[in-house]
Amino acid sequence: MASKLLVDIHTHVYLPRYAALLRSRSTVPFIRSSTTSDGKLDERLLILDHEPSGGRPVGPQYWDREEKLKFMDKHGIDVSVVSTANPWLDFLPASQAHTLASEMNEDLEEYCSTSPTLQNLPIRRLFGFGLLPLVPEITTTSLLDTVKQISRLPHLRGLIMGTRGVGKGLDDESLDPVWAAIEAAGLVVFIHPHYGVDPKAWGDKDNGHVLPLALGFPFETTIVSALRHLCGVFDRYPSLRLLLAHSGGALPQLSSRLASCIDHDPVVASRLKHDARYYLGKLYLDAVAYGPEELGFVSDVISRAGRYQAGSSVTEAANRSLGSRRMLFGTDHPFFPPLSATEKWTSVVENLEAIDTVQGWSPADKDGVRGGNAVSLFNLAE
């Protein structure tokens, strides 16, 4: 049954065309190639300034489809909805970004459409998120053309987006025609961080990449999600489907504080039709949180959203089973690999264990988070 599939919705690929571009560069982002003392090729990916250890080692698992399928087979993953990883096209001029987005969307469709099908179901094992050329000076026409392209490619079921939009953030009113087109096309928008927060926030002590990745990326997601609430995008486009990386960052924890601050600020309060907590029920979140208590808490926060709709008379306690329907399994492959080739990936093992042990989720809820919710959201059975 499709509802019993294990579906990974947070899994990345650097398509060969994109990897070749990164190899041609000498400033961030780029892939640095060198030869080790024993004559082997050593490639390092640098996507942020001050990458620790001279960048992360990269290899075929970043771009080779067979490596993606081997990873899926090793961990029992039936279907993956893959996305180009950050920094996407942020570093390119508008004309080049538009051309490359079109080419990479076609590449990704080929990557997915020629993948094998499941043994017992006529479903491809790979689907994808397309790319928008969201860079400063891009025209609205270019963006709308790309939305049309993605919607025409049958194995692309959404698009991945960073947090800067066309340079002014995702609350920029100039993006309204783009949101309208995405909503009309029924595409899912996967919002994923890249820039983190100001590096000065981490102090002078060298802590490697721990704080930027563990806290900086989720804080970036938190900020951009809060800005989207403040600009009222869900009031204007109520059917827009947004998926947030890393379980929404700190937004669930801070949502009531956010709502209180909005209530005390008439400038912002006048923009919104509902209490800010209502809009969390409009979001989808990945379940990349690594712990059952975190997943349970997030599902509680999502499930209470209905009581904050304007005019609502709902008073029932939060039902985390209801909230689980907005959460979807992910692995963040190929990042954070195991130290030994024989080991399973921690991001798979711990996130599946977390789903399995959430208190208050029924077996059906857990099946939903593992894959059933993704099958429905992305129409994978069609």
C-alpha positions as CSV (number, residue, x, y, z in Angstrom):
1,M,0.0,0.0,0.0
2,A,1.2,3.5,-0.8
3,S,0.3,4.7,2.7
4,K,2.9,2.3,4.1
5,L,5.9,3.6,2.0
6,L,9.0,5.1,3.6
7,V,9.4,8.5,1.8
8,D,12.4,10.8,2.3
9,I,11.4,14.4,1.5
10,H,14.6,16.1,2.7
11,T,17.4,14.6,0.6
12,H,19.7,16.6,-1.7
13,V,21.5,16.2,-5.0
14,Y,24.2,18.3,-6.7
15,L,23.4,17.5,-10.3
16,P,26.4,17.0,-12.6
17,R,25.7,20.3,-14.4
18,Y,25.7,22.1,-11.1
19,A,28.8,20.3,-9.8
20,A,30.7,21.2,-13.0
21,L,29.8,24.9,-12.4
22,L,31.1,24.7,-8.8
23,R,34.4,23.1,-10.0
24,S,34.9,26.0,-12.4
25,R,34.8,28.5,-9.6
26,S,37.5,29.6,-7.2
27,T,35.4,31.6,-4.7
28,V,32.6,30.4,-2.4
29,P,30.6,28.5,-3.4
30,F,33.0,26.1,-5.2
31,I,34.4,22.6,-5.3
32,R,38.1,22.5,-4.7
33,S,39.9,19.6,-6.4
34,S,43.4,18.4,-5.4
35,T,45.4,15.2,-5.4
36,T,46.4,13.4,-2.2
37,S,49.9,12.1,-1.5
38,D,48.9,8.6,-2.8
39,G,47.6,10.0,-6.0
40,K,43.8,10.0,-5.2
41,L,41.4,12.8,-6.2
42,D,40.3,14.8,-3.2
43,E,37.3,17.1,-3.7
44,R,36.0,19.5,-1.1
45,L,32.8,21.5,-1.2
46,L,32.9,25.0,0.2
47,I,29.4,26.6,0.4
48,L,30.0,29.2,3.2
49,D,32.9,31.4,4.2
50,H,35.2,30.0,6.8
51,E,34.2,26.3,6.2
52,P,36.0,24.2,8.9
53,S,38.5,21.6,7.8
54,G,38.9,23.2,4.3
55,G,35.4,22.2,3.3
56,R,33.4,19.0,3.4
57,P,34.6,15.9,1.4
58,V,32.4,15.2,-1.6
59,G,32.1,12.3,-4.0
60,P,29.6,10.4,-6.2
61,Q,27.0,10.3,-3.4
62,Y,26.4,14.0,-4.1
63,W,25.6,13.6,-7.8
64,D,25.4,9.9,-8.9
65,R,21.8,8.6,-9.0
66,E,23.0,5.0,-8.4
67,E,24.6,6.1,-5.1
68,K,21.3,7.8,-4.1
69,L,19.5,4.5,-4.8
70,K,22.1,2.5,-3.0
71,F,21.6,4.7,0.1
72,M,17.8,4.3,-0.2
73,D,18.1,0.5,-0.5
74,K,20.4,0.2,2.5
75,H,18.0,2.1,4.7
76,G,14.7,0.7,3.3
77,I,13.6,4.0,1.8
78,D,11.1,3.5,-0.9
79,V,10.8,6.9,-2.5
80,S,12.8,10.1,-2.3
81,V,11.8,13.7,-3.2
82,V,15.2,15.1,-4.0
83,S,16.2,18.8,-4.1
84,T,19.2,20.8,-5.2
85,A,21.1,21.7,-2.1
86,N,22.1,25.2,-1.0
87,P,23.2,27.8,-2.2
88,W,21.1,27.0,-5.2
89,L,21.5,29.9,-7.7
90,D,21.9,32.7,-5.2
91,F,25.5,33.6,-6.4
92,L,24.7,34.0,-10.1
93,P,23.7,37.0,-12.2
94,A,20.1,37.1,-13.3
95,S,20.5,36.0,-16.9
96,Q,22.7,33.0,-16.0
97,A,20.5,32.0,-13.1
98,H,17.4,31.9,-15.4
99,T,19.2,29.7,-18.0
100,L,20.7,27.4,-15.4
101,A,17.4,27.0,-13.6
102,S,15.7,25.9,-16.8
103,E,18.5,23.4,-17.6
104,M,18.7,22.0,-14.1
105,N,14.9,21.5,-13.9
106,E,15.1,19.5,-17.1
107,D,18.1,17.6,-15.7
108,L,16.2,16.8,-12.5
109,E,13.1,15.6,-14.5
110,E,15.4,13.2,-16.4
111,Y,17.0,12.1,-13.1
112,C,13.6,11.2,-11.7
113,S,11.6,10.1,-14.7
114,T,14.2,7.4,-15.7
115,S,14.5,6.1,-12.1
116,P,13.2,2.6,-11.4
117,T,9.7,2.0,-10.1
118,L,8.8,0.2,-6.9
119,Q,8.4,-3.6,-7.2
120,N,4.8,-3.7,-6.1
121,L,3.5,-0.3,-7.1
122,P,3.7,1.7,-10.3
123,I,5.5,4.6,-8.5
124,R,8.9,6.0,-9.5
125,R,11.4,5.9,-6.7
126,L,12.5,9.5,-7.3
127,F,10.6,12.8,-7.5
128,G,12.0,16.3,-7.2
129,F,11.8,19.9,-6.2
130,G,12.6,22.3,-9.0
131,L,14.6,25.5,-8.8
132,L,13.5,29.1,-9.2
133,P,16.2,31.7,-10.3
134,L,15.5,33.8,-7.2
135,V,18.3,36.4,-7.5
136,P,18.4,40.2,-7.5
137,E,17.3,41.9,-10.8
138,I,15.5,38.8,-12.0
139,T,12.2,39.8,-13.7
140,T,8.8,38.6,-12.6
141,T,8.3,37.2,-16.1
142,S,11.4,35.0,-15.7
143,L,10.1,33.6,-12.4
144,L,6.6,33.0,-13.7
145,D,8.0,31.2,-16.7
146,T,10.1,28.9,-14.4
147,V,7.0,28.2,-12.3
148,K,5.2,27.2,-15.5
149,Q,8.1,25.0,-16.5
150,I,8.2,23.2,-13.1
151,S,4.5,22.6,-13.2
152,R,4.8,21.0,-16.7
153,L,7.5,18.5,-15.6
154,P,5.6,15.5,-14.3
155,H,8.1,14.3,-11.7
156,L,8.8,17.7,-10.2
157,R,6.2,18.1,-7.5
158,G,7.4,21.4,-6.0
159,L,10.3,23.7,-5.7
160,I,13.0,24.4,-3.2
161,M,13.6,28.0,-2.1
162,G,16.2,29.8,0.1
163,T,15.4,32.6,2.4
164,R,16.5,35.7,0.6
165,G,14.0,35.8,-2.3
166,V,15.2,38.3,-4.9
167,G,17.4,39.9,-2.3
168,K,14.8,41.4,0.1
169,G,13.5,38.3,1.8
170,L,10.5,36.2,1.3
171,D,8.1,38.8,2.7
172,D,8.9,41.1,-0.3
173,E,5.6,42.2,-1.9
174,S,7.2,41.8,-5.4
175,L,7.0,38.1,-4.9
176,D,3.2,38.1,-4.6
177,P,2.7,37.2,-8.3
178,V,5.1,34.3,-7.8
179,W,3.2,33.0,-4.7
180,A,-0.1,33.3,-6.7
181,A,1.4,31.2,-9.5
182,I,2.8,28.6,-7.2
183,E,-0.5,28.3,-5.4
184,A,-2.5,28.0,-8.7
185,A,-0.1,25.3,-9.9
186,G,-0.5,23.3,-6.7
187,L,3.3,23.1,-6.1
188,V,4.8,22.5,-2.7
189,V,7.5,25.0,-1.6
190,F,10.3,23.6,0.4
191,I,11.9,26.4,2.4
192,H,15.5,25.6,3.4
193,P,18.2,27.8,5.1
194,H,21.7,28.5,3.8
195,Y,23.1,31.7,5.5
196,G,22.4,31.0,9.2
197,V,22.9,34.0,11.4
198,D,25.7,36.6,11.9
199,P,28.9,34.5,12.7
200,K,29.8,37.0,15.4
201,A,26.9,35.5,17.5
202,W,29.1,32.4,18.1
203,G,31.9,34.3,19.8
204,D,35.6,33.8,19.3
205,K,36.1,30.2,20.4
206,D,36.5,27.7,17.6
207,N,33.6,25.3,17.8
208,G,33.9,24.0,14.2
209,H,30.6,23.8,12.4
210,V,28.5,22.8,15.4
211,L,26.8,26.1,16.3
212,P,26.2,27.3,12.7
213,L,24.6,24.1,11.6
214,A,22.8,23.0,14.9
215,L,21.5,26.5,15.7
216,G,22.2,28.9,12.9
217,F,20.3,27.1,10.1
218,P,17.2,26.5,12.3
219,F,17.3,30.1,13.5
220,E,17.3,31.3,9.9
221,T,14.3,29.1,9.2
222,T,12.6,30.6,12.3
223,I,13.2,34.1,11.2
224,V,12.0,33.7,7.7
225,S,8.9,31.8,8.8
226,A,8.0,34.5,11.3
227,L,8.4,37.2,8.5
228,R,6.0,35.3,6.3
229,H,3.5,35.3,9.1
230,L,4.0,39.0,9.6
231,C,3.4,39.8,6.0
232,G,0.1,37.9,5.9
233,V,1.0,35.6,2.9
234,F,-1.4,32.9,4.1
235,D,-4.3,35.4,4.2
236,R,-3.7,36.3,0.6
237,Y,-2.9,32.7,-0.6
238,P,-4.7,30.4,1.7
239,S,-4.0,27.3,-0.4
240,L,-0.2,27.8,-0.6
241,R,1.6,24.7,0.6
242,L,4.9,25.4,2.5
243,L,7.2,22.8,3.9
244,L,9.8,24.0,6.4
245,A,13.2,22.3,7.0
246,H,14.4,21.2,10.4
247,S,10.9,20.9,11.9
248,G,10.4,24.7,11.6
249,G,13.4,25.6,13.7
250,A,12.4,27.4,16.9
251,L,9.1,28.7,15.5
252,P,6.9,26.2,17.3
253,Q,8.6,26.9,20.7
254,L,8.3,30.7,20.2
255,S,4.9,30.9,18.5
256,S,3.0,32.1,21.5
257,R,5.6,34.7,22.3
258,L,5.4,35.8,18.7
259,A,1.6,36.0,18.9
260,S,1.8,38.1,22.0
261,C,4.3,40.6,20.5
262,I,2.1,40.9,17.4
263,D,-1.0,41.7,19.5
264,H,0.9,44.5,21.2
265,D,2.1,46.0,17.9
266,P,-0.9,47.6,16.0
267,V,1.2,48.0,12.8
268,V,1.6,44.3,12.4
269,A,-1.7,43.2,14.1
270,S,-3.7,45.1,11.5
271,R,-2.2,43.0,8.7
272,L,-3.4,39.6,9.9
273,K,-6.8,38.1,9.9
274,H,-6.0,35.6,12.6
275,D,-3.8,35.0,15.7
276,A,-0.2,34.1,14.5
277,R,-0.6,30.6,16.0
278,Y,-3.3,29.8,13.5
279,Y,-0.9,30.0,10.6
280,L,1.3,27.2,12.0
281,G,-1.5,24.8,11.1
282,K,-1.1,25.9,7.5
283,L,2.6,24.7,7.4
284,Y,4.1,21.3,6.7
285,L,7.3,20.5,8.6
286,D,10.0,17.8,8.1
287,A,10.5,15.4,10.9
288,V,14.3,16.0,11.0
289,A,14.4,16.7,14.8
290,Y,16.3,13.5,16.0
291,G,14.1,13.1,19.2
292,P,10.6,11.9,20.0
293,E,9.9,14.6,22.6
294,E,10.7,17.3,20.0
295,L,8.5,15.7,17.4
296,G,5.7,15.3,19.9
297,F,5.9,18.9,21.0
298,V,5.9,20.2,17.4
299,S,2.9,18.2,16.6
300,D,1.1,19.6,19.7
301,V,1.8,23.1,18.5
302,I,0.5,22.4,15.0
303,S,-2.6,20.6,16.2
304,R,-3.8,23.6,18.4
305,A,-3.8,26.0,15.4
306,G,-7.6,25.7,14.8
307,R,-8.4,27.3,18.2
308,Y,-6.6,30.5,17.0
309,Q,-8.7,31.0,13.9
310,A,-10.6,34.3,14.1
311,G,-14.1,33.6,15.6
312,S,-13.2,30.0,16.6
313,S,-15.0,28.4,19.5
314,V,-12.6,25.5,19.7
315,T,-11.4,24.9,23.3
316,E,-10.2,21.2,23.2
317,A,-6.7,20.4,24.3
318,A,-4.0,19.9,21.6
319,N,-4.2,16.5,19.9
320,R,-0.8,15.6,18.7
321,S,-2.2,12.9,16.4
322,L,-3.8,15.7,14.4
323,G,-0.5,17.6,14.2
324,S,1.3,14.5,13.0
325,R,-0.5,14.8,9.6
326,R,1.6,17.9,8.8
327,M,5.0,16.2,9.4
328,L,7.2,14.2,7.0
329,F,10.3,12.1,7.3
330,G,13.6,13.3,6.0
331,T,17.3,12.4,6.2
332,D,19.3,15.4,4.8
333,H,21.4,13.0,2.7
334,P,24.2,13.2,1.6
335,F,25.3,15.5,4.5
336,F,26.5,14.1,7.8
337,P,27.6,10.7,6.6
338,P,28.6,7.9,9.0
339,L,32.3,7.5,9.9
340,S,32.4,4.0,8.6
341,A,31.1,2.7,5.2
342,T,29.5,-0.2,7.0
343,E,27.4,1.9,9.3
344,K,23.9,3.1,8.8
345,W,23.4,6.9,8.7
346,T,22.5,8.5,12.1
347,S,20.1,10.9,10.4
348,V,18.1,7.9,9.2
349,V,18.3,5.7,12.3
350,E,17.7,8.4,14.9
351,N,14.9,10.1,13.0
352,L,13.0,6.9,12.4
353,E,13.5,5.9,16.0
354,A,12.1,9.3,17.0
355,I,9.0,8.7,14.9
356,D,8.5,5.2,16.2
357,T,8.6,6.3,19.9
358,V,6.5,9.5,20.0
359,Q,4.0,9.2,22.8
360,G,0.4,9.8,21.6
361,W,0.9,9.0,17.9
362,S,-1.0,6.0,16.8
363,P,0.5,3.4,14.4
364,A,-1.4,5.1,11.6
365,D,0.0,8.5,12.6
366,K,3.5,7.1,12.5
367,D,2.9,5.5,9.1
368,G,1.8,8.9,7.9
369,V,4.9,10.7,9.1
370,R,7.1,8.0,7.6
371,G,5.5,8.2,4.2
372,G,1.8,8.4,4.0
373,N,1.7,12.2,4.4
374,A,4.2,12.6,1.7
375,V,2.3,10.3,-0.7
376,S,-0.7,12.5,-0.2
377,L,1.0,15.9,-0.2
378,F,3.0,15.2,-3.4
379,N,0.4,13.0,-5.1
380,L,3.0,10.3,-5.5
381,A,0.6,7.6,-6.5
382,E,-0.5,9.6,-9.5
